[in-house]
Amino acid sequence: MPNLMPKLSSESCRKARLSRDPRFDGKFFIGVLTTGIFCRPICPAVAPKEKNVRYFDSAVSASIAGLRPCLRCRPDSAPQSSAWKGTQTTIERALSLIESGILSGSDAIGIEALVDKLGITSRYLRKLFTDNFGTSPKKYAQFRDLMFAKQLLHQTHLSITQVAFASGFNSVRRFNESFKETLKLTPSDLRKQSKSSVSQCGAPALEGIALSLFLAYRPPFNWAKQMAFYKVRMVESMEWSKGEETYSRSFQIYQSKGYFEATHHKDRNGFKVNIHLSSSDDLASLKDIINQIRSVLDLDADMVQIEAVVSSVSSVSFVKDSIITGLRLPGTWSVFEAGCRAVLGQQVSIIQATQLLNKLVNAYGETINVSGKCITLFPTPQVIANASLDELKMPGARKAALTALGQYVSENPDGNTEDWLSIKGIGPWTVAYAKMRGLSDPNILLCSDLVVKKRVLKLYENQTLEVEPKINRENTQVALLDVDYQVLTQQLAKQVSPWGSYLTFQLWNLE
């Protein structure tokens, strides 16, 4: 049984598992040959002898090797690993589509349709998956579905039938067979073993469905900064907080509607997330909802790697202590919402933009009752396209840009965000902001932002003074006037890639 660890050495894995370092959670898995199970690096069980373990870069690789997931540390709950990102664009796109459920459920497409989307042959796709995971794309997708089902069985009171359909299986019989074949026990057996630990929040609500999950991340995580960012920009009835640890908001994805409450547990490196759905039919979208919550909270970022890159850029100098550890990307629910926020924020303060946003949502957002709570959903593109926007006290040109954006997105729901530039009143800053917060694009250095520009030039000035201390401040200031800011930021973007968005947030938070 070979080690399948392309990024970390066996010695690094050994040190990480013996120290139970949570920064490596989800980045590799430990196969214990004597017990036939595989675990996360943070597993609380007694550490096995090194001669009895093998290391794997993914849970699917461990499963293919004949190992079953540990019932104590639950590999299904580990943060997702992005170790493969940046190495092969094609497999990154394929994994993104598969993990979104494109090969699962009643609307699943076949492999031929998938390769058409990717622009490659089915033979090449199979080779990519065999080389990287030791299995086929279809089996990889099935394994991901089963691990998601395992998480629901462990952590919720959803029935086995509900879990099967929420996980992308069209047949309970097929679900049971696949579960037993791959994970070495039946769903009912697993449910019995984990019954005592299931949260009561997972019980069916009087209206719709309510369930509770624990979503892990790899530290560090600066939740105080992220929560502060949310609070300044909150929309009444659409977003709310409870103390300093809980952030909540409403959502709509496809036809599914509801809200989630995410409570930070620093000691456990994760969030307890209560999800409330308006109908049991919404369970078909549960996987997408959870993935989007992870994206909104930026739970899958490897901050150790990101901060190493951000702090090492040479075009401008960060003082060592000025890097804010654990600063992540606070996302919005959709790229359309992020686009609307950006349009409303053009040439006004954050407070003014938030006031306009509240008026927009309260005037045009749908209000529904879910689990006894009255919530407001962000307006749909179709509604904004036909809105008068009389409630908003802002220039007519920006109103026109907002309605045009709604029109474009309603007609092109899967359109490229870059195509928004064809809309009058929407420029590069608006599109970049929407991609950064709405698509969780990690590589957006928002160079045209005035705050970013001011702070980049300030860092450049500090670096110039340090490198050439004999130049007096007056001469240095004159030299700064001659700096080609576009060239400077192009160099900076290249050096910080693919983590430009994280540098943007560092600059926004720089004192």
FENHU-V73055 format. One record per residue. N is the residue number from 0. RES is the residue in three letters. SS is DSSP state (A for helix, B for strand, O for the rest). PHI is phi in whole degrees, 0 to 359 (none if undefined). OMEGA is omega in radians with two decimals (* if undefined). Layout:
n=[N N]
res=[RES RES]
ss=[SS SS]
phi=[PHI PHI]
omega=[OMEGA OMEGA]
This chain:
n=[0 1 2 3 4 5 6 7 8 9 10 11 12 13 14 15 16 17 18 19 20 21 22 23 24 25 26 27 28 29 30 31 32 33 34 35 36 37 38 39 40 41 42 43 44 45 46 47 48 49 50 51 52 53 54 55 56 57 58 59 60 61 62 63 64 65 66 67 68 69 70 71 72 73 74 75 76 77 78 79 80 81 82 83 84 85 86 87 88 89 90 91 92 93 94 95 96 97 98 99 100 101 102 103 104 105 106 107 108 109 110 111 112 113 114 115 116 117 118 119 120 121 122 123 124 125 126 127 128 129 130 131 132 133 134 135 136 137 138 139 140 141 142 143 144 145 146 147 148 149 150 151 152 153 154 155 156 157 158 159 160 161 162 163 164 165 166 167 168 169 170 171 172 173 174 175 176 177 178 179 180 181 182 183 184 185 186 187 188 189 190 191 192 193 194 195 196 197 198 199 200 201 202 203 204 205 206 207 208 209 210 211 212 213 214 215 216 217 218 219 220 221 222 223 224 225 226 227 228 229 230 231 232 233 234 235 236 237 238 239 240 241 242 243 244 245 246 247 248 249 250 251 252 253 254 255 256 257 258 259 260 261 262 263 264 265 266 267 268 269 270 271 272 273 274 275 276 277 278 279 280 281 282 283 284 285 286 287 288 289 290 291 292 293 294 295 296 297 298 299 300 301 302 303 304 305 306 307 308 309 310 311 312 313 314 315 316 317 318 319 320 321 322 323 324 325 326 327 328 329 330 331 332 333 334 335 336 337 338 339 340 341 342 343 344 345 346 347 348 349 350 351 352 353 354 355 356 357 358 359 360 361 362 363 364 365 366 367 368 369 370 371 372 373 374 375 376 377 378 379 380 381 382 383 384 385 386 387 388 389 390 391 392 393 394 395 396 397 398 399 400 401 402 403 404 405 406 407 408 409 410 411 412 413 414 415 416 417 418 419 420 421 422 423 424 425 426 427 428 429 430 431 432 433 434 435 436 437 438 439 440 441 442 443 444 445 446 447 448 449 450 451 452 453 454 455 456 457 458 459 460 461 462 463 464 465 466 467 468 469 470 471 472 473 474 475 476 477 478 479 480 481 482 483 484 485 486 487 488 489 490 491 492 493 494 495 496 497 498 499 500 501 502 503 504 505 506 507 508 509 510]
res=[MET PRO ASN LEU MET PRO LYS LEU SER SER GLU SER CYS ARG LYS ALA ARG LEU SER ARG ASP PRO ARG PHE ASP GLY LYS PHE PHE ILE GLY VAL LEU THR THR GLY ILE PHE CYS ARG PRO ILE CYS PRO ALA VAL ALA PRO LYS GLU LYS ASN VAL ARG TYR PHE ASP SER ALA VAL SER ALA SER ILE ALA GLY LEU ARG PRO CYS LEU ARG CYS ARG PRO ASP SER ALA PRO GLN SER SER ALA TRP LYS GLY THR GLN THR THR ILE GLU ARG ALA LEU SER LEU ILE GLU SER GLY ILE LEU SER GLY SER ASP ALA ILE GLY ILE GLU ALA LEU VAL ASP LYS LEU GLY ILE THR SER ARG TYR LEU ARG LYS LEU PHE THR ASP ASN PHE GLY THR SER PRO LYS LYS TYR ALA GLN PHE ARG ASP LEU MET PHE ALA LYS GLN LEU LEU HIS GLN THR HIS LEU SER ILE THR GLN VAL ALA PHE ALA SER GLY PHE ASN SER VAL ARG ARG PHE ASN GLU SER PHE LYS GLU THR LEU LYS LEU THR PRO SER ASP LEU ARG LYS GLN SER LYS SER SER VAL SER GLN CYS GLY ALA PRO ALA LEU GLU GLY ILE ALA LEU SER LEU PHE LEU ALA TYR ARG PRO PRO PHE ASN TRP ALA LYS GLN MET ALA PHE TYR LYS VAL ARG MET VAL GLU SER MET GLU TRP SER LYS GLY GLU GLU THR TYR SER ARG SER PHE GLN ILE TYR GLN SER LYS GLY TYR PHE GLU ALA THR HIS HIS LYS ASP ARG ASN GLY PHE LYS VAL ASN ILE HIS LEU SER SER SER ASP ASP LEU ALA SER LEU LYS ASP ILE ILE ASN GLN ILE ARG SER VAL LEU ASP LEU ASP ALA ASP MET VAL GLN ILE GLU ALA VAL VAL SER SER VAL SER SER VAL SER PHE VAL LYS ASP SER ILE ILE THR GLY LEU ARG LEU PRO GLY THR TRP SER VAL PHE GLU ALA GLY CYS ARG ALA VAL LEU GLY GLN GLN VAL SER ILE ILE GLN ALA THR GLN LEU LEU ASN LYS LEU VAL ASN ALA TYR GLY GLU THR ILE ASN VAL SER GLY LYS CYS ILE THR LEU PHE PRO THR PRO GLN VAL ILE ALA ASN ALA SER LEU ASP GLU LEU LYS MET PRO GLY ALA ARG LYS ALA ALA LEU THR ALA LEU GLY GLN TYR VAL SER GLU ASN PRO ASP GLY ASN THR GLU ASP TRP LEU SER ILE LYS GLY ILE GLY PRO TRP THR VAL ALA TYR ALA LYS MET ARG GLY LEU SER ASP PRO ASN ILE LEU LEU CYS SER ASP LEU VAL VAL LYS LYS ARG VAL LEU LYS LEU TYR GLU ASN GLN THR LEU GLU VAL GLU PRO LYS ILE ASN ARG GLU ASN THR GLN VAL ALA LEU LEU ASP VAL ASP TYR GLN VAL LEU THR GLN GLN LEU ALA LYS GLN VAL SER PRO TRP GLY SER TYR LEU THR PHE GLN LEU TRP ASN LEU GLU]
ss=[O O O B O O O O O A A A A A A A A A A O O A A A B O O B B B B B O O O O B B B B O O O O O O O O O A A A B B B B O O A A A A A A O O O B B O O O O O A A A O O O O O O O O O O O A A A A A A A A A A A O O O O O O O O O O O A A A A A A A A O O O A A A A A A A A A A A A O O O A A A A A A A A A A A A A A A A A A A O O O O A A A A A A A O O O O O A A A A A A A A A A A A O O O A A A A A A A A A A A O O A A A O O O O O O B B B B B B B B O O O O O O A A A A A A A A A A O O O O O O B B B B O O O B B B B B B B B O O B B B B B B B B B B A A A O B B B B B B B B O O A A A A A A A A A A A A A A A A A A O O O O O A A A A A A A A O O O O O O O O O A A A O O O O O O O O O O O O A A A A A A A A A A O O O O O A A A A A A A A A A A A A A A O O B B B B O O B B B B O O O O A A A A A O O O O O O O O O O A A A A A A A A A A A A A A A A O O O O O A A A A A A O O O O O A A A A A A A A A A A O O O O O O O O O O O A A A A A A A A A A A A A A A A A A O O O O O A A A A A A A A A O O O A A A A A A A A A A A A O O O A A A A A A A A A O O O]
phi=[none 282 288 242 234 287 254 259 284 299 293 297 296 300 297 294 288 291 269 51 289 293 292 255 298 87 275 202 231 250 269 256 291 286 253 76 240 232 229 275 299 264 305 283 295 302 295 287 292 301 293 259 240 227 249 230 275 206 294 293 295 294 294 297 284 96 263 251 291 294 273 269 269 52 305 295 263 290 301 289 265 242 299 278 294 87 262 219 299 296 289 298 294 298 297 300 292 295 287 277 96 292 257 236 80 291 260 299 256 272 298 297 292 295 292 297 295 275 74 227 269 297 297 293 298 297 296 301 287 295 291 266 232 73 208 275 302 295 290 299 299 296 297 300 297 291 292 294 299 299 297 293 294 292 252 231 261 301 293 299 296 297 297 302 287 294 269 100 265 270 221 296 299 295 299 299 295 294 298 293 295 270 258 70 202 275 303 293 296 296 299 296 289 255 303 291 262 287 289 293 293 275 288 302 279 296 237 74 229 231 211 230 226 250 250 269 220 264 290 275 218 270 292 300 293 293 296 298 298 298 299 295 247 291 250 302 75 258 225 202 232 229 68 260 250 244 244 226 199 276 205 219 223 58 260 275 227 168 208 231 235 248 249 284 236 299 293 250 53 185 234 275 243 265 246 242 249 287 207 296 297 289 299 298 258 300 299 295 297 294 299 289 298 300 290 301 273 58 279 257 286 264 292 298 292 298 291 296 287 299 282 258 297 254 295 225 252 269 294 310 282 275 291 272 292 78 279 250 262 283 273 253 287 215 291 294 301 297 296 296 301 294 298 293 268 292 63 225 285 299 296 295 297 292 297 296 297 299 295 297 291 293 278 236 279 282 257 225 250 233 54 81 247 273 231 242 266 296 302 283 304 298 294 295 299 253 278 283 63 297 290 266 271 205 303 299 296 287 299 297 296 292 292 294 296 300 297 296 291 294 274 228 300 252 290 285 300 299 290 298 297 283 274 297 98 244 245 301 299 297 294 297 299 297 292 293 263 268 251 54 293 282 241 247 270 280 299 279 289 296 294 300 300 300 279 297 294 294 296 296 299 299 294 297 295 287 287 238 295 282 285 287 298 298 295 297 297 296 296 296 294 267 291 277 299 296 295 301 286 296 296 297 298 293 291 271 303 260 242 301 297 289 293 304 290 297 294 299 263 291 283]
omega=[-3.05 2.96 -3.14 -3.02 -3.03 -3.02 -3.08 3.08 3.10 3.13 3.09 3.12 3.14 -3.13 -3.11 -3.11 -3.14 3.11 -3.07 -3.09 -3.09 3.12 3.14 -3.12 -3.13 -3.14 3.01 -3.13 -3.04 3.06 3.13 -2.99 -3.09 -3.14 -3.13 -3.14 2.99 -2.97 2.98 3.10 -3.10 -3.09 -3.11 -3.12 3.09 -3.08 3.12 3.08 -3.07 -3.10 -3.11 -3.08 2.97 -3.08 -3.09 -3.12 3.12 3.11 -3.12 3.10 3.11 3.14 3.14 3.11 3.07 -3.13 3.12 -3.08 3.13 3.13 3.13 -3.10 3.04 3.14 3.10 -3.09 -3.10 3.02 3.12 3.14 3.09 -3.08 -3.08 -3.06 3.10 -3.13 -3.13 -3.09 -3.09 -3.12 3.05 3.12 3.14 3.13 3.13 3.13 -3.11 -3.12 3.03 3.07 -3.04 3.12 -3.06 3.03 -3.07 -3.12 -3.07 3.04 3.13 -3.13 -3.13 3.10 3.12 -3.11 3.05 3.11 -3.09 -3.12 3.13 3.09 3.11 3.12 3.14 3.11 3.12 3.11 3.12 -3.11 3.09 -3.12 -3.04 -3.06 -3.13 -3.13 -3.13 3.09 -3.12 -3.14 3.06 3.14 -3.14 3.12 3.11 3.10 -3.12 3.11 3.06 3.10 3.13 3.11 3.12 3.12 3.12 -2.85 -3.10 3.06 3.10 3.11 3.14 3.09 3.12 3.12 -3.12 -3.10 3.09 -3.10 3.06 3.10 -3.14 -3.10 3.10 3.13 3.12 3.10 3.14 -3.13 -3.11 -3.12 -3.12 -3.11 -3.06 -3.03 2.98 3.01 -3.08 3.08 -3.14 3.08 3.13 3.14 3.12 -3.09 -3.08 -3.01 -3.04 -3.07 -3.11 -3.13 3.09 3.09 -3.13 -3.12 3.12 3.11 3.12 3.10 3.13 -3.07 3.04 3.12 -3.08 3.11 3.02 -3.11 -3.05 3.01 3.02 3.13 0.13 3.13 3.14 -3.08 -3.13 3.12 -3.11 3.12 3.11 3.11 3.13 -3.01 -3.12 -3.00 -3.05 3.07 -3.10 3.12 3.08 3.10 3.08 3.14 3.07 -3.05 -3.11 -3.01 -3.03 3.04 -3.11 3.05 3.06 3.11 2.96 3.08 -2.97 3.10 -3.09 -3.09 3.12 3.08 3.07 3.06 -3.10 -3.13 -3.08 3.04 -3.06 -3.10 -3.13 -3.14 3.13 -3.13 2.91 -3.06 3.03 -3.11 3.13 -3.11 -3.07 -3.09 3.07 3.09 -3.11 3.13 3.11 -3.13 -3.00 -3.13 3.12 3.13 -3.13 3.10 -3.13 3.07 3.10 3.14 3.13 -3.13 -3.12 -3.05 -3.02 3.13 3.04 -2.98 3.11 3.13 -3.10 -3.08 3.06 3.13 -3.09 -3.07 -3.07 -3.11 -3.05 -3.13 3.02 -3.08 2.97 2.92 -3.01 -3.07 -3.09 3.06 3.12 -3.07 3.06 -3.12 -3.04 -3.10 3.09 -3.03 2.96 -3.07 -3.09 3.11 3.09 3.09 3.13 3.11 3.10 3.10 -3.12 3.13 -3.14 -3.10 -3.13 3.00 3.04 3.13 3.10 -3.14 3.12 3.12 3.14 3.08 3.10 3.14 3.10 3.13 3.14 -3.09 -3.13 -3.13 -2.97 3.12 3.11 3.10 -3.13 3.10 3.13 -3.14 3.10 -3.13 3.13 -3.11 3.09 3.13 3.07 -3.11 3.11 3.09 -3.14 -3.14 -3.13 3.14 -3.08 -3.09 3.08 -3.12 3.14 -3.11 -3.04 3.11 3.14 -3.08 -3.14 -3.14 3.13 3.05 3.14 3.11 -3.12 3.13 3.10 3.08 3.09 3.12 -3.10 -3.09 3.11 3.13 -3.11 -3.06 3.13 -3.09 3.11 -3.13 3.13 -3.13 3.07 -3.12 3.10 -3.13 3.14 3.13 3.10 -3.10 -3.08 3.14 -3.11 -3.13 -3.13 3.12 3.14 3.12 -3.10 -3.07 -3.09 3.12 -3.08 3.09 -3.05 -2.96 3.11 2.98 -2.97 -2.99 -3.07 3.10 -3.05 3.13 3.11 -3.13 -3.12 -3.05 3.03 -3.14 3.10 3.10 3.11 3.11 -3.14 -3.14 3.14 3.13 -3.12 -3.12 -3.11 -3.02 -3.10 3.13 -3.13 -3.01 -3.12 3.13 3.13 3.13 3.10 3.14 -3.12 3.13 -3.11 -3.13 3.05 -3.03 -3.14 3.11 3.14 -3.10 3.03 3.08 -3.12 3.13 3.13 -3.11 -3.06 -3.13 0.13 -3.04 -3.10 -3.12 -3.13 3.03 3.08 -3.12 3.04 -3.13 3.10 -3.08 -3.10 -3.13 *]
